[in-house]
Each structure stands twice: as structure tokens, then as C-alpha cells.
Amino acid sequence: MKWIEIFMRGSMRNFLLYSKQNGFSITQVAALFVIRRKGACNVSDIGDELQITHPAASQLLERLVQQDLLIRIEDPNDRRLKQITLSKQGQAVLQGGLQARQKWLEDLVKRMSPDEQEQVIAALNILIDKAGQLDHAPDLIPSK
């Protein structure tokens, strides 16, 4: 738990600072990440993923379209519907945020000896493997 706390605080500090300096709210950045992960999606997809209302999602996405971070296109299956995708500028914003977050990790690695780096890599490979197994496991969180 201590590592998770330190990691999240350290890595997210730069990410949040980057977002703030570029005028983006956490919800806006979260929407960009959802679209990056899911690909083209609609307003309902974003609302469901971020657990916000359809009108709030629509308003959020409209602001991102106006900032040229998203592109609205016709749904190929139903021309009445619109799909949202990342623009090149939206992709660049996400990349900048990820680089800001990664900077903390790079600084951390510089403080480690080569032997310590090898040990951490071995441990992380085990964690990656086990976390991948969790992705396929049934949801174990009790519902309310």
C-alpha cells in the first residue's frame, strides 16, 4: 500500500501539473483517455465510462471538439449518430501528459544501481503477469 501511495502521488503530480498548465480538467483528460483506449465511441459510451449524465458528457465532448482535441464523425452504421475520435492534437496532449508522468519514473530509476534496476524489472515482470491474469478473472468486488 505504501508503494502505491508513493507511486501515485509521484507520478500523478507531474501529470496533474501538465494538465493544469495546459488548461484541462481531470474529467477532460479522462475522456481523452477513454477515447484513446476504446477508439471511436459515442456520447453515451463516454458518459457510461465516466459515470456522468448524457448531457454532461455531451457538454464535455463539445468543449473538447471546440478545442480541436476531438473529431466528430458520422457513425458508419447509423448516419443519425455521431462518433467521437481523437484528433492529432488530442493525441499529442495525451502523449505530453504521459511523458510528464513518466518523467517521475525516469528520475526514480536514475537513483537505482544497475543491480537494483534488474531486481525491480524482475519484480515488475511478475506483477505484469499476475495483473494480466486478473484482467481475465471474474469481478470479485461485491456489488452494493
Z-matrix of the N, CA and C atoms (Angstrom, degrees):
N
C 1 1.450
C 2 1.534 1 110.89
N 3 1.304 2 116.15 1 -37.95
C 4 1.464 3 119.66 2 -179.58
C 5 1.536 4 110.29 3 -62.56
N 6 1.357 5 116.66 4 -43.15
C 7 1.464 6 119.89 5 179.33
C 8 1.521 7 110.77 6 -61.62
N 9 1.329 8 117.47 7 -44.70
C 10 1.464 9 120.89 8 -179.42
C 11 1.523 10 109.77 9 -59.42
N 12 1.313 11 116.41 10 -43.61
C 13 1.472 12 120.29 11 179.03
C 14 1.529 13 111.02 12 -61.33
N 15 1.326 14 116.99 13 -48.40
C 16 1.469 15 120.99 14 -178.88
C 17 1.526 16 110.68 15 -64.47
N 18 1.331 17 115.88 16 -45.54
C 19 1.465 18 120.68 17 -179.34
C 20 1.524 19 111.38 18 -60.74
N 21 1.318 20 116.91 19 -49.15
C 22 1.468 21 120.24 20 -178.33
C 23 1.523 22 111.34 21 -63.35
N 24 1.323 23 116.27 22 -45.06
C 25 1.469 24 119.41 23 -179.86
C 26 1.527 25 110.63 24 -62.54
N 27 1.330 26 116.26 25 -46.79
C 28 1.463 27 120.15 26 -176.98
C 29 1.515 28 113.28 27 -68.34
N 30 1.325 29 116.69 28 -49.02
C 31 1.457 30 119.29 29 -175.53
C 32 1.527 31 111.88 30 -74.37
N 33 1.312 32 116.97 31 -33.34
C 34 1.465 33 119.17 32 -178.57
C 35 1.529 34 112.36 33 -78.60
N 36 1.318 35 117.71 34 -23.77
C 37 1.469 36 120.27 35 -179.40
C 38 1.526 37 110.31 36 -55.89
N 39 1.336 38 116.95 37 -51.42
C 40 1.465 39 120.57 38 -179.66
C 41 1.520 40 111.35 39 -65.39
N 42 1.330 41 116.31 40 -38.34
C 43 1.456 42 120.77 41 -179.83
C 44 1.522 43 110.81 42 -64.05
N 45 1.327 44 116.83 43 -45.90
C 46 1.461 45 120.75 44 179.89
C 47 1.524 46 111.37 45 -66.61
N 48 1.320 47 116.32 46 -38.34
C 49 1.464 48 120.36 47 177.13
C 50 1.525 49 110.36 48 -63.48
N 51 1.326 50 116.89 49 -43.56
C 52 1.464 51 121.49 50 177.15
C 53 1.531 52 110.35 51 -58.74
N 54 1.321 53 116.39 52 -47.27
C 55 1.473 54 120.95 53 -180.00
C 56 1.522 55 110.69 54 -60.21
N 57 1.316 56 115.95 55 -47.21
C 58 1.466 57 120.45 56 -178.42
C 59 1.528 58 111.24 57 -63.49
N 60 1.335 59 116.74 58 -43.75
C 61 1.465 60 120.68 59 -179.47
C 62 1.528 61 111.75 60 -63.40
N 63 1.327 62 116.42 61 -27.64
C 64 1.460 63 120.62 62 -179.78
C 65 1.523 64 112.59 63 -97.71
N 66 1.337 65 117.43 64 6.13
C 67 1.456 66 121.83 65 173.50
C 68 1.514 67 115.99 66 77.79
N 69 1.344 68 117.85 67 26.48
C 70 1.456 69 120.88 68 -179.29
C 71 1.518 70 111.11 69 -109.27
N 72 1.325 71 115.51 70 139.11
C 73 1.462 72 119.93 71 174.37
C 74 1.522 73 108.79 72 -81.83
N 75 1.312 74 115.98 73 163.97
C 76 1.468 75 120.74 74 177.83
C 77 1.528 76 109.87 75 -61.83
N 78 1.326 77 117.08 76 -38.48
C 79 1.466 78 120.37 77 -179.95
C 80 1.524 79 110.77 78 -65.23
N 81 1.314 80 117.44 79 -39.17
C 82 1.461 81 120.20 80 177.58
C 83 1.527 82 110.85 81 -62.83
N 84 1.318 83 115.93 82 -45.80
C 85 1.467 84 119.89 83 179.98
C 86 1.527 85 109.74 84 -65.31
N 87 1.328 86 117.01 85 -39.59
C 88 1.470 87 120.23 86 178.24
C 89 1.528 88 110.41 87 -60.87
N 90 1.319 89 117.29 88 -40.89
C 91 1.466 90 120.93 89 178.55
C 92 1.529 91 110.48 90 -62.72
N 93 1.320 92 116.99 91 -41.80
C 94 1.460 93 120.46 92 178.11
C 95 1.528 94 110.98 93 -61.36
N 96 1.328 95 116.42 94 -41.77
C 97 1.465 96 120.08 95 179.11
C 98 1.523 97 111.59 96 -66.20
N 99 1.325 98 117.28 97 -38.33
C 100 1.467 99 120.54 98 177.96
C 101 1.524 100 109.51 99 -60.96
N 102 1.315 101 116.47 100 -46.16
C 103 1.460 102 120.90 101 -178.20
C 104 1.530 103 110.12 102 -66.62
N 105 1.307 104 116.54 103 -37.44
C 106 1.479 105 119.91 104 177.56
C 107 1.525 106 109.96 105 -62.86
N 108 1.326 107 116.74 106 -42.93
C 109 1.466 108 121.24 107 -177.32
C 110 1.519 109 112.03 108 -72.40
N 111 1.347 110 116.84 109 -42.43
C 112 1.461 111 120.79 110 -174.04
C 113 1.527 112 113.33 111 -88.75
N 114 1.314 113 117.09 112 -21.88
C 115 1.452 114 119.76 113 -172.32
C 116 1.523 115 108.58 114 84.89
N 117 1.320 116 116.78 115 -159.10
C 118 1.464 117 120.68 116 -178.64
C 119 1.524 118 109.70 117 -57.63
N 120 1.316 119 116.27 118 131.53
C 121 1.461 120 120.81 119 179.00
C 122 1.523 121 109.23 120 -147.57
N 123 1.325 122 115.32 121 175.05
C 124 1.461 123 119.38 122 -178.73
C 125 1.525 124 110.67 123 -111.22
N 126 1.304 125 115.58 124 178.23
C 127 1.465 126 121.66 125 -176.57
C 128 1.525 127 110.95 126 -58.54
N 129 1.317 128 116.56 127 -42.62
C 130 1.472 129 119.87 128 -179.47
C 131 1.522 130 111.84 129 -62.13
N 132 1.330 131 116.75 130 -39.83
C 133 1.467 132 120.19 131 177.82
C 134 1.523 133 110.90 132 -57.60
N 135 1.320 134 115.51 133 -45.93
C 136 1.471 135 120.67 134 -179.05
C 137 1.526 136 110.25 135 -66.13
N 138 1.321 137 116.30 136 -46.55
C 139 1.468 138 120.12 137 178.87
C 140 1.511 139 111.83 138 -57.67
N 141 1.334 140 116.14 139 -45.70
C 142 1.471 141 120.35 140 179.69
C 143 1.523 142 111.12 141 -62.89
N 144 1.312 143 116.01 142 -45.28
C 145 1.470 144 120.75 143 -177.40
C 146 1.528 145 111.75 144 -64.51
N 147 1.339 146 116.86 145 -40.52
C 148 1.466 147 120.94 146 -178.12
C 149 1.523 148 112.57 147 -91.36
N 150 1.323 149 116.04 148 -2.79
C 151 1.463 150 123.23 149 -179.19
C 152 1.532 151 111.28 150 56.71
N 153 1.336 152 114.21 151 49.28
C 154 1.462 153 121.11 152 174.80
C 155 1.526 154 107.74 153 -125.23
N 156 1.321 155 116.53 154 162.41
C 157 1.460 156 120.64 155 -177.47
C 158 1.530 157 110.68 156 -68.84
N 159 1.321 158 115.04 157 160.99
C 160 1.466 159 120.68 158 178.01
C 161 1.537 160 110.71 159 -58.49
N 162 1.351 161 118.87 160 -46.70
C 163 1.475 162 118.30 161 178.14
C 164 1.529 163 112.97 162 -61.45
N 165 1.336 164 117.34 163 -38.73
C 166 1.471 165 119.91 164 179.27
C 167 1.529 166 110.10 165 -66.27
N 168 1.334 167 117.05 166 -41.31
C 169 1.469 168 120.87 167 178.34
C 170 1.521 169 110.19 168 -64.40
N 171 1.314 170 116.57 169 -42.12
C 172 1.458 171 121.29 170 179.88
C 173 1.530 172 110.91 171 -61.07
N 174 1.313 173 116.03 172 -44.59
C 175 1.465 174 121.57 173 179.50
C 176 1.533 175 110.68 174 -65.18
N 177 1.315 176 116.75 175 -43.72
C 178 1.455 177 122.39 176 178.70
C 179 1.526 178 110.68 177 -59.60
N 180 1.318 179 116.34 178 -48.29
C 181 1.461 180 121.05 179 -178.34
C 182 1.522 181 111.83 180 -67.20
N 183 1.319 182 116.87 181 -36.35
C 184 1.470 183 120.18 182 178.16
C 185 1.524 184 110.61 183 -61.01
N 186 1.337 185 116.89 184 -42.34
C 187 1.470 186 119.99 185 177.59
C 188 1.528 187 111.22 186 -61.55
N 189 1.339 188 116.38 187 -39.99
C 190 1.467 189 120.03 188 179.87
C 191 1.525 190 111.56 189 -69.90
N 192 1.331 191 117.43 190 -33.55
C 193 1.461 192 121.12 191 174.74
C 194 1.529 193 109.01 192 -65.42
N 195 1.327 194 117.05 193 -44.00
C 196 1.462 195 121.24 194 -179.90
C 197 1.525 196 112.03 195 -64.15
N 198 1.334 197 116.69 196 -28.27
C 199 1.469 198 121.21 197 177.90
C 200 1.533 199 111.68 198 -86.08
N 201 1.326 200 116.54 199 5.74
C 202 1.474 201 123.03 200 179.93
C 203 1.527 202 113.19 201 63.50
N 204 1.344 203 116.87 202 27.20
C 205 1.456 204 120.66 203 177.36
C 206 1.524 205 111.61 204 -94.07
N 207 1.332 206 115.78 205 -21.02
C 208 1.456 207 122.03 206 179.23
C 209 1.515 208 109.65 207 -128.98
N 210 1.328 209 114.39 208 156.93
C 211 1.462 210 121.71 209 175.50
C 212 1.515 211 107.39 210 -122.02
N 213 1.318 212 116.09 211 134.20
C 214 1.460 213 121.86 212 176.83
C 215 1.523 214 107.87 213 -99.90
N 216 1.333 215 116.41 214 124.78
C 217 1.461 216 121.03 215 -179.41
C 218 1.523 217 109.80 216 -127.89
N 219 1.321 218 115.53 217 161.24
C 220 1.467 219 121.05 218 177.07
C 221 1.517 220 110.42 219 -69.91
N 222 1.322 221 116.85 220 137.75
C 223 1.461 222 121.71 221 174.61
C 224 1.524 223 107.67 222 -69.64
N 225 1.334 224 118.33 223 123.68
C 226 1.467 225 119.75 224 -177.42
C 227 1.534 226 113.31 225 -64.43
N 228 1.329 227 117.14 226 -21.38
C 229 1.463 228 121.06 227 -179.03
C 230 1.525 229 113.18 228 -91.41
N 231 1.323 230 116.89 229 -21.65
C 232 1.468 231 121.20 230 -178.31
C 233 1.522 232 108.05 231 -152.79
N 234 1.320 233 116.53 232 102.45
C 235 1.469 234 120.90 233 -174.26
C 236 1.517 235 113.63 234 -63.73
N 237 1.327 236 117.50 235 -14.68
C 238 1.467 237 119.89 236 177.08
C 239 1.528 238 111.65 237 -74.77
N 240 1.319 239 116.45 238 -21.14
C 241 1.461 240 121.81 239 -177.52
C 242 1.528 241 110.77 240 -98.89
N 243 1.314 242 114.79 241 155.68
C 244 1.464 243 120.91 242 178.15
C 245 1.525 244 109.39 243 -117.77
N 246 1.314 245 115.12 244 144.60
C 247 1.453 246 121.64 245 173.75
C 248 1.522 247 108.02 246 -111.05
N 249 1.322 248 114.46 247 152.03
C 250 1.452 249 121.55 248 -179.00
C 251 1.524 250 107.70 249 -114.19
N 252 1.335 251 116.56 250 132.93
C 253 1.462 252 121.68 251 174.96
C 254 1.527 253 108.96 252 -132.11
N 255 1.319 254 115.79 253 162.72
C 256 1.461 255 120.48 254 176.91
C 257 1.523 256 110.11 255 -75.11
N 258 1.316 257 115.64 256 139.70
C 259 1.467 258 120.43 257 171.36
C 260 1.526 259 107.57 258 -85.78
N 261 1.312 260 116.50 259 172.60
C 262 1.464 261 119.95 260 175.95
C 263 1.523 262 110.02 261 -60.02
N 264 1.331 263 116.75 262 -37.71
C 265 1.464 264 120.41 263 179.29
C 266 1.531 265 110.34 264 -67.58
N 267 1.333 266 117.56 265 -38.46
C 268 1.464 267 120.99 266 176.73
C 269 1.512 268 111.37 267 -63.50
N 270 1.331 269 116.86 268 -40.95
C 271 1.461 270 121.08 269 176.86
C 272 1.529 271 110.56 270 -63.05
N 273 1.323 272 116.05 271 -39.64
C 274 1.464 273 120.40 272 179.99
C 275 1.529 274 111.20 273 -66.21
N 276 1.326 275 116.96 274 -38.80
C 277 1.468 276 120.73 275 177.95
C 278 1.521 277 110.05 276 -61.62
N 279 1.330 278 116.82 277 -46.17
C 280 1.461 279 119.73 278 178.87
C 281 1.522 280 111.12 279 -63.19
N 282 1.307 281 116.96 280 -42.25
C 283 1.458 282 120.32 281 179.64
C 284 1.525 283 110.79 282 -61.74
N 285 1.325 284 117.19 283 -41.82
C 286 1.463 285 120.93 284 177.92
C 287 1.524 286 111.35 285 -62.31
N 288 1.320 287 116.57 286 -40.73
C 289 1.461 288 120.39 287 177.96
C 290 1.514 289 112.11 288 -64.99
N 291 1.321 290 116.28 289 -41.11
C 292 1.466 291 120.02 290 178.97
C 293 1.528 292 110.95 291 -66.83
N 294 1.321 293 116.66 292 -37.95
C 295 1.467 294 119.92 293 177.79
C 296 1.522 295 110.90 294 -66.19
N 297 1.332 296 116.90 295 -38.39
C 298 1.464 297 120.53 296 177.19
C 299 1.527 298 109.91 297 -62.96
N 300 1.327 299 116.02 298 -41.37
C 301 1.467 300 120.29 299 179.67
C 302 1.525 301 110.63 300 -68.15
N 303 1.317 302 117.25 301 -39.87
C 304 1.460 303 121.73 302 -177.79
C 305 1.526 304 111.89 303 -68.21
N 306 1.308 305 117.36 304 -25.10
C 307 1.466 306 121.52 305 -179.62
C 308 1.519 307 110.64 306 -55.69
N 309 1.326 308 116.88 307 -40.20
C 310 1.459 309 121.17 308 179.54
C 311 1.532 310 110.09 309 -61.18
N 312 1.320 311 116.56 310 -43.87
C 313 1.466 312 119.89 311 179.50
C 314 1.528 313 111.42 312 -64.73
N 315 1.321 314 116.44 313 -39.94
C 316 1.461 315 120.02 314 178.36
C 317 1.530 316 110.77 315 -61.95
N 318 1.328 317 116.19 316 -41.84
C 319 1.464 318 120.15 317 177.81
C 320 1.532 319 111.08 318 -64.02
N 321 1.325 320 116.21 319 -38.00
C 322 1.462 321 121.17 320 178.83
C 323 1.534 322 110.42 321 -65.06
N 324 1.317 323 117.11 322 -46.01
C 325 1.469 324 121.63 323 -178.49
C 326 1.523 325 110.48 324 -62.38
N 327 1.316 326 118.10 325 -35.88
C 328 1.469 327 121.34 326 179.52
C 329 1.531 328 111.91 327 -61.60
N 330 1.322 329 117.50 328 -23.09
C 331 1.462 330 121.77 329 -179.96
C 332 1.533 331 112.66 330 -84.47
N 333 1.334 332 117.08 331 -6.00
C 334 1.463 333 121.50 332 -177.09
C 335 1.525 334 111.07 333 -99.73
N 336 1.328 335 114.22 334 147.32
C 337 1.464 336 119.51 335 173.05
C 338 1.532 337 108.08 336 -74.93
N 339 1.338 338 117.25 337 162.64
C 340 1.472 339 119.25 338 176.87
C 341 1.537 340 112.56 339 -55.85
N 342 1.331 341 117.17 340 -38.25
C 343 1.466 342 120.68 341 178.67
C 344 1.533 343 110.92 342 -64.56
N 345 1.318 344 116.21 343 -43.62
C 346 1.476 345 119.94 344 178.01
C 347 1.532 346 110.48 345 -63.46
N 348 1.317 347 116.80 346 -39.78
C 349 1.463 348 120.24 347 178.67
C 350 1.533 349 110.56 348 -61.20
N 351 1.326 350 117.28 349 -42.42
C 352 1.468 351 121.01 350 177.94
C 353 1.525 352 111.17 351 -61.71
N 354 1.330 353 116.79 352 -42.45
C 355 1.462 354 120.80 353 179.51
C 356 1.532 355 110.89 354 -62.77
N 357 1.324 356 115.92 355 -42.85
C 358 1.468 357 120.29 356 -179.56
C 359 1.531 358 109.78 357 -66.25
N 360 1.314 359 117.55 358 -42.19
C 361 1.470 360 120.69 359 178.77
C 362 1.521 361 110.52 360 -60.31
N 363 1.326 362 117.36 361 -43.62
C 364 1.468 363 120.77 362 178.99
C 365 1.529 364 110.28 363 -61.67
N 366 1.325 365 116.65 364 -45.38
C 367 1.469 366 120.39 365 -179.91
C 368 1.526 367 111.02 366 -65.27
N 369 1.319 368 117.30 367 -40.52
C 370 1.471 369 120.62 368 179.49
C 371 1.524 370 111.45 369 -65.67
N 372 1.328 371 117.29 370 -36.91
C 373 1.465 372 119.70 371 177.20
C 374 1.524 373 111.05 372 -62.60
N 375 1.327 374 116.98 373 -38.00
C 376 1.467 375 120.51 374 175.84
C 377 1.533 376 109.37 375 -64.47
N 378 1.332 377 117.10 376 -45.82
C 379 1.474 378 121.13 377 179.94
C 380 1.531 379 111.25 378 -62.17
N 381 1.316 380 116.92 379 -41.34
C 382 1.472 381 120.79 380 179.15
C 383 1.522 382 109.98 381 -61.61
N 384 1.319 383 116.58 382 -44.40
C 385 1.462 384 121.03 383 179.26
C 386 1.527 385 110.99 384 -61.60
N 387 1.310 386 116.92 385 -48.55
C 388 1.471 387 120.73 386 -177.57
C 389 1.531 388 111.15 387 -68.49
N 390 1.334 389 117.26 388 -37.29
C 391 1.466 390 120.24 389 177.95
C 392 1.521 391 110.45 390 -65.19
N 393 1.330 392 116.87 391 -37.11
C 394 1.462 393 120.96 392 176.44
C 395 1.513 394 111.22 393 -61.72
N 396 1.317 395 117.13 394 -34.97
C 397 1.463 396 121.31 395 177.55
C 398 1.531 397 110.62 396 -68.48
N 399 1.329 398 117.25 397 -33.81
C 400 1.468 399 120.54 398 178.24
C 401 1.516 400 111.30 399 -66.88
N 402 1.325 401 117.35 400 -33.15
C 403 1.465 402 120.83 401 -180.00
C 404 1.527 403 111.22 402 -59.82
N 405 1.329 404 116.61 403 -25.24
C 406 1.454 405 120.82 404 -178.24
C 407 1.526 406 112.72 405 -100.29
N 408 1.329 407 116.39 406 -5.62
C 409 1.457 408 120.24 407 -178.88
C 410 1.533 409 109.97 408 -81.72
N 411 1.330 410 117.39 409 154.05
C 412 1.466 411 119.18 410 177.18
C 413 1.526 412 110.40 411 -65.28
N 414 1.319 413 115.79 412 155.74
C 415 1.455 414 122.15 413 -179.80
C 416 1.525 415 109.01 414 -65.15
N 417 1.333 416 116.72 415 121.05
C 418 1.455 417 121.22 416 -177.50
C 419 1.520 418 113.14 417 -102.46
N 420 1.318 419 117.05 418 1.17
C 421 1.466 420 120.84 419 179.87
C 422 1.522 421 107.68 420 -79.96
N 423 1.348 422 116.75 421 122.27
C 424 1.473 423 118.31 422 -179.64
C 425 1.530 424 111.21 423 -62.91
N 426 1.306 425 115.96 424 138.42
C 427 1.473 426 119.72 425 178.45
C 428 1.522 427 108.90 426 -80.46
N 429 1.336 428 115.27 427 155.30
C 430 1.464 429 120.60 428 -177.84
C 431 1.497 430 111.14 429 -83.49
